[in-house]
Amino acid sequence: MKLGVDVTRGGLNIWEQPYIEMMHVGGWDNGGLPPQSSLDALATLAHVLGIRIKLFYRPAPEAEVMVMEWDPIAPTD
C-alpha cells in the first residue's frame, strides 16, 4: 500500500510501470528479507498488476546482494 502511495505521490502510476525494482536493507534476523507478510503482498501485487517485481537484499550486512523475483507470467512447458 505504502509503495503505491509513495510512487503515485512522485507522479507515477504504479500500474503503468513495466516492472518494479526495489532494495530492502535490514531484516538481518530474517536473512535480510522483509517479513513474510510483505513478501506475500509483493507476490500478490505482481499478480494483480501483471508486472515483474524484483526485490534486492543482503542476507547479512556485508554479504553480496541477492535478488528475489516475482513474475506474473508463469513459464509454460
Secondary structure, DSSP 8 states (H G I E B T S, - for coil): -HHHHHHHHTT--GGG-SEEEEEE---GGGTT---HHHHHHHHHHHHHHT-EEEEEE-SSTTS--EEEEE-SS----
